[in-house]
């Protein structure tokens, strides 16, 4: 991990479970959003960034 990156959790909008962690630049002005598979919902959803 570099000094200018930090961990973020990706949370499913349907069930609220935090399934994935990833890196993000510290000073980026936008919220990270990736389309991932949720094991609880058993479908692909657009997981959004949440704070630690």
PyMOL Python script that loads the backbone (N, CA, C, O; Angstrom):
from pymol import cmd

cmd.read_pdbstr("""\
ATOM      1  N   UNK A   1       0.845  -1.181   0.000  1.00  0.00           N
ATOM      2  CA  UNK A   1       0.000   0.000   0.000  1.00  0.00           C
ATOM      3  C   UNK A   1       0.880   1.231   0.000  1.00  0.00           C
ATOM      4  O   UNK A   1       1.821   1.321   0.789  1.00  0.00           O
ATOM      5  N   UNK A   2       0.591   2.168  -0.864  1.00  0.00           N
ATOM      6  CA  UNK A   2       1.360   3.397  -0.946  1.00  0.00           C
ATOM      7  C   UNK A   2       0.830   4.418   0.055  1.00  0.00           C
ATOM      8  O   UNK A   2      -0.258   4.246   0.604  1.00  0.00           O
ATOM      9  N   UNK A   3       1.584   5.462   0.288  1.00  0.00           N
ATOM     10  CA  UNK A   3       1.195   6.483   1.267  1.00  0.00           C
ATOM     11  C   UNK A   3      -0.043   7.256   0.858  1.00  0.00           C
ATOM     12  O   UNK A   3      -0.770   7.747   1.721  1.00  0.00           O
ATOM     13  N   UNK A   4      -0.299   7.376  -0.425  1.00  0.00           N
ATOM     14  CA  UNK A   4      -1.418   8.202  -0.888  1.00  0.00           C
ATOM     15  C   UNK A   4      -2.681   7.385  -1.130  1.00  0.00           C
ATOM     16  O   UNK A   4      -3.626   7.886  -1.739  1.00  0.00           O
ATOM     17  N   UNK A   5      -2.717   6.135  -0.664  1.00  0.00           N
ATOM     18  CA  UNK A   5      -3.893   5.288  -0.830  1.00  0.00           C
ATOM     19  C   UNK A   5      -4.416   4.855   0.530  1.00  0.00           C
ATOM     20  O   UNK A   5      -3.677   4.847   1.515  1.00  0.00           O
ATOM     21  N   UNK A   6      -5.694   4.495   0.578  1.00  0.00           N
ATOM     22  CA  UNK A   6      -6.286   4.007   1.822  1.00  0.00           C
ATOM     23  C   UNK A   6      -7.310   2.931   1.495  1.00  0.00           C
ATOM     24  O   UNK A   6      -7.797   2.840   0.368  1.00  0.00           O
ATOM     25  N   UNK A   7      -7.630   2.113   2.500  1.00  0.00           N
ATOM     26  CA  UNK A   7      -8.644   1.073   2.344  1.00  0.00           C
ATOM     27  C   UNK A   7     -10.033   1.687   2.342  1.00  0.00           C
ATOM     28  O   UNK A   7     -10.290   2.660   3.051  1.00  0.00           O
ATOM     29  N   UNK A   8     -10.921   1.119   1.549  1.00  0.00           N
ATOM     30  CA  UNK A   8     -12.338   1.457   1.600  1.00  0.00           C
ATOM     31  C   UNK A   8     -13.138   0.153   1.514  1.00  0.00           C
ATOM     32  O   UNK A   8     -12.685  -0.817   0.907  1.00  0.00           O
ATOM     33  N   UNK A   9     -14.299   0.136   2.110  1.00  0.00           N
ATOM     34  CA  UNK A   9     -15.201  -1.004   2.035  1.00  0.00           C
ATOM     35  C   UNK A   9     -16.235  -0.742   0.955  1.00  0.00           C
ATOM     36  O   UNK A   9     -16.676   0.393   0.775  1.00  0.00           O
ATOM     37  N   UNK A  10     -16.621  -1.784   0.235  1.00  0.00           N
ATOM     38  CA  UNK A  10     -17.685  -1.684  -0.752  1.00  0.00           C
ATOM     39  C   UNK A  10     -18.909  -2.388  -0.190  1.00  0.00           C
ATOM     40  O   UNK A  10     -18.851  -3.564   0.172  1.00  0.00           O
ATOM     41  N   UNK A  11     -20.021  -1.658  -0.120  1.00  0.00           N
ATOM     42  CA  UNK A  11     -21.233  -2.160   0.526  1.00  0.00           C
ATOM     43  C   UNK A  11     -22.337  -2.351  -0.502  1.00  0.00           C
ATOM     44  O   UNK A  11     -22.524  -1.523  -1.394  1.00  0.00           O
ATOM     45  N   UNK A  12     -23.062  -3.448  -0.367  1.00  0.00           N
ATOM     46  CA  UNK A  12     -24.200  -3.726  -1.245  1.00  0.00           C
ATOM     47  C   UNK A  12     -25.354  -2.792  -0.876  1.00  0.00           C
ATOM     48  O   UNK A  12     -25.692  -2.689   0.303  1.00  0.00           O
ATOM     49  N   UNK A  13     -25.964  -2.112  -1.839  1.00  0.00           N
ATOM     50  CA  UNK A  13     -27.068  -1.195  -1.519  1.00  0.00           C
ATOM     51  C   UNK A  13     -28.361  -1.921  -1.142  1.00  0.00           C
ATOM     52  O   UNK A  13     -29.203  -1.350  -0.448  1.00  0.00           O
ATOM     53  N   UNK A  14     -28.530  -3.154  -1.581  1.00  0.00           N
ATOM     54  CA  UNK A  14     -29.770  -3.891  -1.298  1.00  0.00           C
ATOM     55  C   UNK A  14     -29.811  -4.441   0.125  1.00  0.00           C
ATOM     56  O   UNK A  14     -30.776  -4.211   0.854  1.00  0.00           O
ATOM     57  N   UNK A  15     -28.756  -5.171   0.523  1.00  0.00           N
ATOM     58  CA  UNK A  15     -28.789  -5.823   1.834  1.00  0.00           C
ATOM     59  C   UNK A  15     -27.913  -5.114   2.868  1.00  0.00           C
ATOM     60  O   UNK A  15     -28.070  -5.361   4.063  1.00  0.00           O
ATOM     61  N   UNK A  16     -27.001  -4.245   2.448  1.00  0.00           N
ATOM     62  CA  UNK A  16     -26.175  -3.496   3.386  1.00  0.00           C
ATOM     63  C   UNK A  16     -24.937  -4.236   3.873  1.00  0.00           C
ATOM     64  O   UNK A  16     -24.260  -3.763   4.785  1.00  0.00           O
ATOM     65  N   UNK A  17     -24.628  -5.384   3.284  1.00  0.00           N
ATOM     66  CA  UNK A  17     -23.459  -6.150   3.703  1.00  0.00           C
ATOM     67  C   UNK A  17     -22.197  -5.612   3.029  1.00  0.00           C
ATOM     68  O   UNK A  17     -22.192  -5.303   1.837  1.00  0.00           O
ATOM     69  N   UNK A  18     -21.137  -5.509   3.816  1.00  0.00           N
ATOM     70  CA  UNK A  18     -19.850  -5.038   3.290  1.00  0.00           C
ATOM     71  C   UNK A  18     -19.048  -6.248   2.839  1.00  0.00           C
ATOM     72  O   UNK A  18     -18.469  -6.955   3.664  1.00  0.00           O
ATOM     73  N   UNK A  19     -19.010  -6.489   1.534  1.00  0.00           N
ATOM     74  CA  UNK A  19     -18.422  -7.703   0.983  1.00  0.00           C
ATOM     75  C   UNK A  19     -16.979  -7.552   0.543  1.00  0.00           C
ATOM     76  O   UNK A  19     -16.227  -8.524   0.611  1.00  0.00           O
ATOM     77  N   UNK A  20     -16.562  -6.390   0.100  1.00  0.00           N
ATOM     78  CA  UNK A  20     -15.263  -6.235  -0.529  1.00  0.00           C
ATOM     79  C   UNK A  20     -14.486  -5.072   0.081  1.00  0.00           C
ATOM     80  O   UNK A  20     -15.073  -4.115   0.585  1.00  0.00           O
ATOM     81  N   UNK A  21     -13.158  -5.168   0.030  1.00  0.00           N
ATOM     82  CA  UNK A  21     -12.280  -4.057   0.380  1.00  0.00           C
ATOM     83  C   UNK A  21     -11.392  -3.776  -0.815  1.00  0.00           C
ATOM     84  O   UNK A  21     -11.066  -4.684  -1.580  1.00  0.00           O
ATOM     85  N   UNK A  22     -11.003  -2.529  -0.978  1.00  0.00           N
ATOM     86  CA  UNK A  22     -10.141  -2.139  -2.078  1.00  0.00           C
ATOM     87  C   UNK A  22      -9.380  -0.885  -1.683  1.00  0.00           C
ATOM     88  O   UNK A  22      -9.607  -0.324  -0.611  1.00  0.00           O
ATOM     89  N   UNK A  23      -8.483  -0.451  -2.545  1.00  0.00           N
ATOM     90  CA  UNK A  23      -7.711   0.766  -2.305  1.00  0.00           C
ATOM     91  C   UNK A  23      -8.304   1.924  -3.085  1.00  0.00           C
ATOM     92  O   UNK A  23      -8.913   1.738  -4.139  1.00  0.00           O
ATOM     93  N   UNK A  24      -8.115   3.127  -2.548  1.00  0.00           N
ATOM     94  CA  UNK A  24      -8.576   4.333  -3.223  1.00  0.00           C
ATOM     95  C   UNK A  24      -7.623   5.456  -2.867  1.00  0.00           C
ATOM     96  O   UNK A  24      -7.082   5.482  -1.761  1.00  0.00           O
ATOM     97  N   UNK A  25      -7.412   6.372  -3.776  1.00  0.00           N
ATOM     98  CA  UNK A  25      -6.572   7.532  -3.481  1.00  0.00           C
ATOM     99  C   UNK A  25      -7.218   8.361  -2.384  1.00  0.00           C
ATOM    100  O   UNK A  25      -8.441   8.494  -2.333  1.00  0.00           O
ATOM    101  N   UNK A  26      -6.397   8.916  -1.511  1.00  0.00           N
ATOM    102  CA  UNK A  26      -6.924   9.625  -0.348  1.00  0.00           C
ATOM    103  C   UNK A  26      -7.698  10.885  -0.704  1.00  0.00           C
ATOM    104  O   UNK A  26      -8.740  11.152  -0.106  1.00  0.00           O
ATOM    105  N   UNK A  27      -7.225  11.647  -1.641  1.00  0.00           N
ATOM    106  CA  UNK A  27      -7.844  12.948  -1.919  1.00  0.00           C
ATOM    107  C   UNK A  27      -8.766  12.940  -3.123  1.00  0.00           C
ATOM    108  O   UNK A  27      -9.006  13.995  -3.709  1.00  0.00           O
ATOM    109  N   UNK A  28      -9.290  11.790  -3.510  1.00  0.00           N
ATOM    110  CA  UNK A  28     -10.194  11.763  -4.659  1.00  0.00           C
ATOM    111  C   UNK A  28     -11.555  12.323  -4.234  1.00  0.00           C
ATOM    112  O   UNK A  28     -12.036  12.010  -3.145  1.00  0.00           O
ATOM    113  N   UNK A  29     -12.172  13.135  -5.071  1.00  0.00           N
ATOM    114  CA  UNK A  29     -13.412  13.826  -4.691  1.00  0.00           C
ATOM    115  C   UNK A  29     -14.678  12.994  -4.874  1.00  0.00           C
ATOM    116  O   UNK A  29     -15.757  13.446  -4.489  1.00  0.00           O
ATOM    117  N   UNK A  30     -14.586  11.809  -5.441  1.00  0.00           N
ATOM    118  CA  UNK A  30     -15.771  11.026  -5.758  1.00  0.00           C
ATOM    119  C   UNK A  30     -15.854   9.770  -4.887  1.00  0.00           C
ATOM    120  O   UNK A  30     -14.853   9.322  -4.327  1.00  0.00           O
ATOM    121  N   UNK A  31     -17.058   9.212  -4.785  1.00  0.00           N
ATOM    122  CA  UNK A  31     -17.272   7.949  -4.086  1.00  0.00           C
ATOM    123  C   UNK A  31     -17.060   6.815  -5.094  1.00  0.00           C
ATOM    124  O   UNK A  31     -17.543   6.875  -6.225  1.00  0.00           O
ATOM    125  N   UNK A  32     -16.346   5.806  -4.672  1.00  0.00           N
ATOM    126  CA  UNK A  32     -16.046   4.670  -5.535  1.00  0.00           C
ATOM    127  C   UNK A  32     -17.270   3.777  -5.662  1.00  0.00           C
ATOM    128  O   UNK A  32     -17.970   3.530  -4.680  1.00  0.00           O
ATOM    129  N   UNK A  33     -17.531   3.289  -6.883  1.00  0.00           N
ATOM    130  CA  UNK A  33     -18.663   2.395  -7.122  1.00  0.00           C
ATOM    131  C   UNK A  33     -18.241   1.346  -8.137  1.00  0.00           C
ATOM    132  O   UNK A  33     -17.779   1.683  -9.227  1.00  0.00           O
ATOM    133  N   UNK A  34     -18.398   0.074  -7.782  1.00  0.00           N
ATOM    134  CA  UNK A  34     -18.048  -1.023  -8.679  1.00  0.00           C
ATOM    135  C   UNK A  34     -19.174  -2.033  -8.694  1.00  0.00           C
ATOM    136  O   UNK A  34     -19.845  -2.250  -7.684  1.00  0.00           O
ATOM    137  N   UNK A  35     -19.374  -2.641  -9.831  1.00  0.00           N
ATOM    138  CA  UNK A  35     -20.397  -3.669  -9.967  1.00  0.00           C
ATOM    139  C   UNK A  35     -19.778  -4.998  -9.557  1.00  0.00           C
ATOM    140  O   UNK A  35     -18.884  -5.512 -10.229  1.00  0.00           O
ATOM    141  N   UNK A  36     -20.269  -5.557  -8.428  1.00  0.00           N
ATOM    142  CA  UNK A  36     -19.717  -6.781  -7.855  1.00  0.00           C
ATOM    143  C   UNK A  36     -20.835  -7.763  -7.527  1.00  0.00           C
ATOM    144  O   UNK A  36     -22.014  -7.410  -7.526  1.00  0.00           O
ATOM    145  N   UNK A  37     -20.440  -9.003  -7.250  1.00  0.00           N
ATOM    146  CA  UNK A  37     -21.402 -10.039  -6.882  1.00  0.00           C
ATOM    147  C   UNK A  37     -21.611 -10.036  -5.372  1.00  0.00           C
ATOM    148  O   UNK A  37     -20.639 -10.066  -4.618  1.00  0.00           O
ATOM    149  N   UNK A  38     -22.853 -10.002  -4.921  1.00  0.00           N
ATOM    150  CA  UNK A  38     -23.197 -10.068  -3.505  1.00  0.00           C
ATOM    151  C   UNK A  38     -23.618 -11.492  -3.183  1.00  0.00           C
ATOM    152  O   UNK A  38     -24.549 -12.022  -3.788  1.00  0.00           O
ATOM    153  N   UNK A  39     -22.931 -12.112  -2.228  1.00  0.00           N
ATOM    154  CA  UNK A  39     -23.230 -13.502  -1.866  1.00  0.00           C
ATOM    155  C   UNK A  39     -24.547 -13.635  -1.136  1.00  0.00           C
ATOM    156  O   UNK A  39     -25.214 -14.664  -1.250  1.00  0.00           O
ATOM    157  N   UNK A  40     -24.930 -12.634  -0.400  1.00  0.00           N
ATOM    158  CA  UNK A  40     -26.200 -12.708   0.341  1.00  0.00           C
ATOM    159  C   UNK A  40     -27.399 -12.554  -0.608  1.00  0.00           C
ATOM    160  O   UNK A  40     -28.364 -13.313  -0.517  1.00  0.00           O
ATOM    161  N   UNK A  41     -27.336 -11.573  -1.513  1.00  0.00           N
ATOM    162  CA  UNK A  41     -28.430 -11.350  -2.479  1.00  0.00           C
ATOM    163  C   UNK A  41     -28.381 -12.333  -3.644  1.00  0.00           C
ATOM    164  O   UNK A  41     -29.387 -12.550  -4.319  1.00  0.00           O
ATOM    165  N   UNK A  42     -27.211 -12.926  -3.882  1.00  0.00           N
ATOM    166  CA  UNK A  42     -26.965 -13.853  -4.979  1.00  0.00           C
ATOM    167  C   UNK A  42     -27.216 -13.223  -6.336  1.00  0.00           C
ATOM    168  O   UNK A  42     -27.819 -13.843  -7.211  1.00  0.00           O
ATOM    169  N   UNK A  43     -26.745 -11.970  -6.516  1.00  0.00           N
ATOM    170  CA  UNK A  43     -26.834 -11.285  -7.808  1.00  0.00           C
ATOM    171  C   UNK A  43     -25.770 -10.191  -7.864  1.00  0.00           C
ATOM    172  O   UNK A  43     -25.173  -9.844  -6.845  1.00  0.00           O
ATOM    173  N   UNK A  44     -25.539  -9.658  -9.043  1.00  0.00           N
ATOM    174  CA  UNK A  44     -24.590  -8.566  -9.223  1.00  0.00           C
ATOM    175  C   UNK A  44     -25.290  -7.238  -8.933  1.00  0.00           C
ATOM    176  O   UNK A  44     -26.370  -6.964  -9.454  1.00  0.00           O
ATOM    177  N   UNK A  45     -24.657  -6.423  -8.095  1.00  0.00           N
ATOM    178  CA  UNK A  45     -25.194  -5.095  -7.777  1.00  0.00           C
ATOM    179  C   UNK A  45     -24.055  -4.085  -7.805  1.00  0.00           C
ATOM    180  O   UNK A  45     -22.882  -4.460  -7.774  1.00  0.00           O
ATOM    181  N   UNK A  46     -24.396  -2.833  -7.863  1.00  0.00           N
ATOM    182  CA  UNK A  46     -23.400  -1.759  -7.857  1.00  0.00           C
ATOM    183  C   UNK A  46     -23.017  -1.444  -6.421  1.00  0.00           C
ATOM    184  O   UNK A  46     -23.715  -0.687  -5.746  1.00  0.00           O
ATOM    185  N   UNK A  47     -21.919  -2.014  -5.948  1.00  0.00           N
ATOM    186  CA  UNK A  47     -21.445  -1.803  -4.581  1.00  0.00           C
ATOM    187  C   UNK A  47     -20.847  -0.401  -4.468  1.00  0.00           C
ATOM    188  O   UNK A  47     -20.087   0.025  -5.338  1.00  0.00           O
ATOM    189  N   UNK A  48     -21.187   0.310  -3.400  1.00  0.00           N
ATOM    190  CA  UNK A  48     -20.719   1.678  -3.202  1.00  0.00           C
ATOM    191  C   UNK A  48     -19.798   1.765  -2.023  1.00  0.00           C
ATOM    192  O   UNK A  48     -19.865   0.953  -1.100  1.00  0.00           O
ATOM    193  N   UNK A  49     -18.936   2.754  -2.056  1.00  0.00           N
ATOM    194  CA  UNK A  49     -17.942   2.956  -0.994  1.00  0.00           C
ATOM    195  C   UNK A  49     -18.590   3.411   0.303  1.00  0.00           C
ATOM    196  O   UNK A  49     -19.478   4.263   0.307  1.00  0.00           O
ATOM    197  N   UNK A  50     -18.131   2.827   1.404  1.00  0.00           N
ATOM    198  CA  UNK A  50     -18.535   3.241   2.749  1.00  0.00           C
ATOM    199  C   UNK A  50     -17.299   3.445   3.586  1.00  0.00           C
ATOM    200  O   UNK A  50     -16.246   2.884   3.281  1.00  0.00           O
ATOM    201  N   UNK A  51     -17.402   4.230   4.627  1.00  0.00           N
ATOM    202  CA  UNK A  51     -16.258   4.498   5.509  1.00  0.00           C
ATOM    203  C   UNK A  51     -15.950   3.292   6.377  1.00  0.00           C
ATOM    204  O   UNK A  51     -16.777   2.393   6.535  1.00  0.00           O
ATOM    205  N   UNK A  52     -14.748   3.287   6.937  1.00  0.00           N
ATOM    206  CA  UNK A  52     -14.339   2.206   7.833  1.00  0.00           C
ATOM    207  C   UNK A  52     -15.188   2.284   9.052  1.00  0.00           C
ATOM    208  O   UNK A  52     -15.034   1.473   9.964  1.00  0.00           O
TER     209      UNK A  52
END
""", "prot")
cmd.dss("prot")
cmd.show_as("cartoon", "prot")
cmd.util.cbc("prot")
cmd.orient("prot")
